[in-house]
Amino acid sequence: MTPQEKLKQQAAHAAVEWIENGMIVGLGTGSTVRFALEKIAEKIRTGELQHIAGIPSSEQTELRSRELGIPLTDFAAHTVIDVTIDGADEVD
């Protein structure tokens, strides 16, 4: 893993710590979000996170979330998102 990938992984894992049981989570797209999805799935498997659902921002994120067993929903069912995880392309 490159140093940049390691930093993205650390940022993603820190962002996942904001997710609490019962939340609706916006799921962005990109390399940082991939790390977050893996961490979310791990926490669901261990029972650390329960009764959450994600709203994916892309088909790519939807597919990966389903592969990892992350429950999904949409705006028709939930119009409010508690927290969103996405990458930052540029920071000043």
DOVEX-513185 format. One record per residue: x, y, z of N, C-alpha, C in turn; residue number from 0. Coordinates in steps of 0.001 Angstrom, whole numbers, plus 500000, padded with zeros to 6 digits. Each point is the difference from the previous one (the first is absolute). Example, Ala and Ser with C-alpha at 12.3 -4.5 7.8 and 13.67 -1.06 7.14 Angstrom:
% DOVEX-513185
+--------+--------+--------+--------+--------+--------+--------+--------+--------+-----+
!   n_xx !   n_yy !   n_zz !  ca_xx !  ca_yy !  ca_zz !   c_xx !   c_yy !   c_zz !   i !
+--------+--------+--------+--------+--------+--------+--------+--------+--------+-----+
! 513190 ! 494310 ! 507800 ! 499110 ! 501190 ! 500000 ! 500900 ! 501200 ! 500000 !   0 !
! 499650 ! 501050 ! 499280 ! 500820 ! 501190 ! 500060 ! 499230 ! 501090 ! 500730 !   1 !
+--------+--------+--------+--------+--------+--------+--------+--------+--------+-----+
//
This chain:
% DOVEX-513185
+--------+--------+--------+--------+--------+--------+--------+--------+--------+-----+
!   n_xx !   n_yy !   n_zz !  ca_xx !  ca_yy !  ca_zz !   c_xx !   c_yy !   c_zz !   i !
+--------+--------+--------+--------+--------+--------+--------+--------+--------+-----+
! 500848 ! 498829 ! 500000 ! 499152 ! 501171 ! 500000 ! 500902 ! 501245 ! 500000 !   0 !
! 499669 ! 500950 ! 499134 ! 500792 ! 501225 ! 499924 ! 499727 ! 500880 ! 501220 !   1 !
! 500886 ! 500942 ! 500292 ! 499740 ! 500916 ! 501123 ! 498677 ! 500754 ! 499844 !   2 !
! 499667 ! 500409 ! 498779 ! 498734 ! 500702 ! 499776 ! 498805 ! 499083 ! 500276 !   3 !
! 500083 ! 498757 ! 499563 ! 498917 ! 499046 ! 500263 ! 499848 ! 499756 ! 501496 !   4 !
! 501106 ! 499926 ! 500710 ! 499955 ! 499800 ! 501451 ! 499293 ! 501173 ! 500679 !   5 !
! 500295 ! 501222 ! 499552 ! 499335 ! 501179 ! 500559 ! 498503 ! 499988 ! 499696 !   6 !
! 499640 ! 499596 ! 498792 ! 498584 ! 499897 ! 499646 ! 499300 ! 498967 ! 500875 !   7 !
! 500668 ! 498884 ! 500232 ! 499433 ! 498963 ! 500854 ! 499795 ! 500527 ! 501417 !   8 !
! 500981 ! 500700 ! 500528 ! 499884 ! 500562 ! 501348 ! 498855 ! 501009 ! 500073 !   9 !
! 499875 ! 500846 ! 498976 ! 498914 ! 500980 ! 499969 ! 498644 ! 499304 ! 499930 !  10 !
! 499910 ! 498969 ! 499177 ! 498744 ! 499258 ! 499863 ! 499611 ! 499329 ! 501308 !  11 !
! 500960 ! 499381 ! 500651 ! 499715 ! 499328 ! 501272 ! 499577 ! 501005 ! 501060 !  12 !
! 500617 ! 501177 ! 500010 ! 499608 ! 501043 ! 500954 ! 498578 ! 500477 ! 499712 !  13 !
! 499649 ! 500132 ! 498727 ! 498648 ! 500427 ! 499637 ! 498955 ! 498980 ! 500433 !  14 !
! 500323 ! 498731 ! 499876 ! 499060 ! 498937 ! 500386 ! 499688 ! 500063 ! 501494 !  15 !
! 500918 ! 500509 ! 500784 ! 499764 ! 500115 ! 501447 ! 498848 ! 500948 ! 500322 !  16 !
! 499612 ! 500859 ! 499068 ! 498872 ! 500910 ! 500200 ! 498657 ! 499289 ! 499843 !  17 !
! 500002 ! 498818 ! 499414 ! 498751 ! 499272 ! 499764 ! 499552 ! 499325 ! 501288 !  18 !
! 498720 ! 500189 ! 500318 ! 499402 ! 499384 ! 501184 ! 498869 ! 499078 ! 499570 !  19 !
! 499639 ! 499088 ! 500880 ! 498899 ! 499081 ! 499732 ! 498753 ! 500778 ! 499599 !  20 !
! 499296 ! 499479 ! 499005 ! 498744 ! 500583 ! 499563 ! 500120 ! 501137 ! 499000 !  21 !
! 501209 ! 500380 ! 499639 ! 500185 ! 501138 ! 499093 ! 499760 ! 499635 ! 498536 !  22 !
! 499609 ! 501030 ! 499249 ! 499969 ! 499942 ! 498544 ! 501282 ! 500683 ! 499537 !  23 !
! 500787 ! 499284 ! 499188 ! 501342 ! 500450 ! 499646 ! 500099 ! 500246 ! 498494 !  24 !
! 500382 ! 501207 ! 499626 ! 500287 ! 500295 ! 498606 ! 501346 ! 499391 ! 499635 !  25 !
! 500035 ! 499272 ! 498912 ! 501220 ! 499315 ! 499570 ! 500470 ! 500583 ! 498677 !  26 !
! 501108 ! 500725 ! 500041 ! 500562 ! 500620 ! 498807 ! 500647 ! 498976 ! 499086 !  27 !
! 500889 ! 500485 ! 499150 ! 500651 ! 499149 ! 499011 ! 501488 ! 500308 ! 499965 !  28 !
! 500808 ! 498978 ! 499802 ! 501428 ! 500216 ! 499839 ! 500829 ! 499132 ! 500915 !  29 !
! 501308 ! 500218 ! 499930 ! 500934 ! 499131 ! 500719 ! 499875 ! 500115 ! 501515 !  30 !
! 499770 ! 501192 ! 500515 ! 499847 ! 500155 ! 501449 ! 498738 ! 499293 ! 500479 !  31 !
! 498933 ! 500136 ! 499242 ! 498736 ! 499359 ! 500376 ! 500130 ! 498483 ! 499965 !  32 !
! 500787 ! 499467 ! 499081 ! 500199 ! 498539 ! 499974 ! 500546 ! 499517 ! 501341 !  33 !
! 500952 ! 500728 ! 500565 ! 500526 ! 499630 ! 501316 ! 498907 ! 500105 ! 501065 !  34 !
! 499174 ! 501031 ! 499911 ! 498918 ! 500175 ! 500971 ! 498994 ! 498859 ! 499908 !  35 !
! 499654 ! 499594 ! 498784 ! 499040 ! 498907 ! 499828 ! 500510 ! 498716 ! 500642 !  36 !
! 501275 ! 499727 ! 499819 ! 500575 ! 498794 ! 500603 ! 499925 ! 500061 ! 501523 !  37 !
! 500252 ! 501173 ! 500577 ! 499948 ! 500152 ! 501460 ! 498558 ! 499906 ! 500504 !  38 !
! 499071 ! 500608 ! 499278 ! 498589 ! 499911 ! 500381 ! 499556 ! 498544 ! 499990 !  39 !
! 500342 ! 499280 ! 498949 ! 499619 ! 498585 ! 499894 ! 500586 ! 499190 ! 501147 !  40 !
! 501238 ! 500277 ! 500345 ! 500641 ! 499303 ! 501126 ! 499244 ! 500263 ! 501299 !  41 !
! 499615 ! 501254 ! 500227 ! 499285 ! 500346 ! 501233 ! 498593 ! 499385 ! 500028 !  42 !
! 499380 ! 499858 ! 498841 ! 498698 ! 499333 ! 499936 ! 500170 ! 498520 ! 500333 !  43 !
! 501018 ! 499369 ! 499421 ! 500241 ! 498569 ! 500250 ! 500269 ! 499716 ! 501475 !  44 !
! 500718 ! 500883 ! 500663 ! 500338 ! 499777 ! 501411 ! 498893 ! 500456 ! 500949 !  45 !
! 498944 ! 500610 ! 499455 ! 498905 ! 500474 ! 500834 ! 500240 ! 501365 ! 500610 !  46 !
! 501115 ! 500611 ! 499657 ! 500321 ! 501325 ! 500525 ! 499065 ! 501069 ! 499437 !  47 !
! 499535 ! 499799 ! 498767 ! 499011 ! 500882 ! 499384 ! 498761 ! 499180 ! 499683 !  48 !
! 498845 ! 500539 ! 500394 ! 498736 ! 499309 ! 499761 ! 498961 ! 500991 ! 499502 !  49 !
! 499094 ! 499501 ! 499191 ! 498844 ! 500770 ! 499534 ! 500401 ! 501267 ! 499255 !  50 !
! 501090 ! 499933 ! 499232 ! 500356 ! 501129 ! 499155 ! 499606 ! 499668 ! 498572 !  51 !
! 499905 ! 501025 ! 499179 ! 499752 ! 499808 ! 498572 ! 500728 ! 501102 ! 499250 !  52 !
! 500528 ! 499645 ! 498851 ! 500723 ! 500960 ! 499184 ! 499196 ! 500442 ! 498800 !  53 !
! 500244 ! 501228 ! 499579 ! 499458 ! 500517 ! 498749 ! 501197 ! 500264 ! 499093 !  54 !
! 500217 ! 499140 ! 499012 ! 501184 ! 500131 ! 499142 ! 499854 ! 501137 ! 498993 !  55 !
! 501131 ! 500634 ! 499673 ! 499992 ! 501107 ! 499041 ! 500260 ! 499539 ! 498569 !  56 !
! 500292 ! 498725 ! 499826 ! 500289 ! 499495 ! 498653 ! 499687 ! 498513 ! 499919 !  57 !
! 499896 ! 499507 ! 498782 ! 499796 ! 498563 ! 499804 ! 501205 ! 499220 ! 500506 !  58 !
! 501181 ! 500559 ! 499832 ! 501228 ! 499353 ! 500476 ! 499940 ! 499782 ! 501515 !  59 !
! 499593 ! 501028 ! 500719 ! 499907 ! 499890 ! 501460 ! 498868 ! 499062 ! 500394 !  60 !
! 498901 ! 500044 ! 499277 ! 498891 ! 499087 ! 500284 ! 500444 ! 498549 ! 499842 !  61 !
! 500673 ! 499698 ! 498906 ! 500460 ! 498638 ! 499738 ! 500955 ! 499527 ! 501091 !  62 !
! 500990 ! 500819 ! 500336 ! 500985 ! 499601 ! 501019 ! 499330 ! 499840 ! 501362 !  63 !
! 499073 ! 500878 ! 500338 ! 499286 ! 499893 ! 501273 ! 499231 ! 498688 ! 500080 !  64 !
! 499326 ! 499660 ! 498923 ! 499248 ! 498736 ! 499973 ! 500940 ! 498805 ! 500143 !  65 !
! 501138 ! 500055 ! 499304 ! 500982 ! 498912 ! 500107 ! 500479 ! 499821 ! 501439 !  66 !
! 500129 ! 501099 ! 500717 ! 500498 ! 499961 ! 501378 ! 498898 ! 499757 ! 501031 !  67 !
! 498746 ! 499985 ! 499551 ! 498894 ! 499742 ! 500920 ! 499517 ! 501214 ! 500767 !  68 !
! 500267 ! 501184 ! 499482 ! 499532 ! 501228 ! 500655 ! 498561 ! 500254 ! 499559 !  69 !
! 499064 ! 500112 ! 500936 ! 498608 ! 500267 ! 499634 ! 499879 ! 501364 ! 499316 !  70 !
! 499163 ! 500073 ! 498970 ! 499823 ! 501241 ! 499257 ! 498554 ! 500458 ! 500029 !  71 !
! 499813 ! 501280 ! 499786 ! 498685 ! 500604 ! 499901 ! 500097 ! 501099 ! 498946 !  72 !
! 498949 ! 500819 ! 499889 ! 500045 ! 501108 ! 499042 ! 499242 ! 501197 ! 500559 !  73 !
! 500012 ! 501103 ! 499234 ! 499352 ! 501224 ! 500463 ! 498484 ! 499873 ! 500067 !  74 !
! 499423 ! 499068 ! 499264 ! 498555 ! 499802 ! 500074 ! 499601 ! 499514 ! 501387 !  75 !
! 500856 ! 499206 ! 500617 ! 499715 ! 499452 ! 501329 ! 500531 ! 500886 ! 501126 !  76 !
! 501098 ! 500699 ! 499747 ! 500638 ! 500837 ! 501032 ! 500454 ! 501308 ! 499367 !  77 !
! 499376 ! 501090 ! 500388 ! 500340 ! 501294 ! 499403 ! 501084 ! 500742 ! 500772 !  78 !
! 500406 ! 499458 ! 501137 ! 501039 ! 500631 ! 500819 ! 501163 ! 499028 ! 500164 !  79 !
! 501207 ! 500505 ! 499760 ! 501219 ! 499212 ! 500192 ! 500673 ! 500499 ! 501273 !  80 !
! 500377 ! 499075 ! 500868 ! 500632 ! 500380 ! 501268 ! 501460 ! 500404 ! 499828 !  81 !
! 500718 ! 499298 ! 499157 ! 501414 ! 500284 ! 499751 ! 500342 ! 499491 ! 498606 !  82 !
! 500906 ! 500698 ! 499317 ! 500444 ! 499573 ! 498672 ! 501509 ! 499834 ! 500006 !  83 !
! 500457 ! 498949 ! 499354 ! 501440 ! 499769 ! 499858 ! 500344 ! 500086 ! 498519 !  84 !
! 500955 ! 500874 ! 499689 ! 500459 ! 500152 ! 498625 ! 501442 ! 500477 ! 500038 !  85 !
! 500657 ! 499952 ! 498886 ! 501385 ! 500451 ! 499917 ! 500072 ! 501485 ! 499706 !  86 !
! 501173 ! 500563 ! 500190 ! 500256 ! 501397 ! 499653 ! 501047 ! 500017 ! 498895 !  87 !
! 499642 ! 500572 ! 498869 ! 500934 ! 500038 ! 498877 ! 501085 ! 501057 ! 500179 !  88 !
! 499651 ! 501069 ! 500713 ! 500961 ! 501086 ! 500180 ! 499688 ! 500737 ! 501296 !  89 !
! 501035 ! 500362 ! 500723 ! 499832 ! 500738 ! 501250 ! 500985 ! 501157 ! 500001 !  90 !
! 499522 ! 501196 ! 500338 ! 500890 ! 501172 ! 500123 ! 500453 ! 500165 ! 501427 !  91 !
+--------+--------+--------+--------+--------+--------+--------+--------+--------+-----+
//
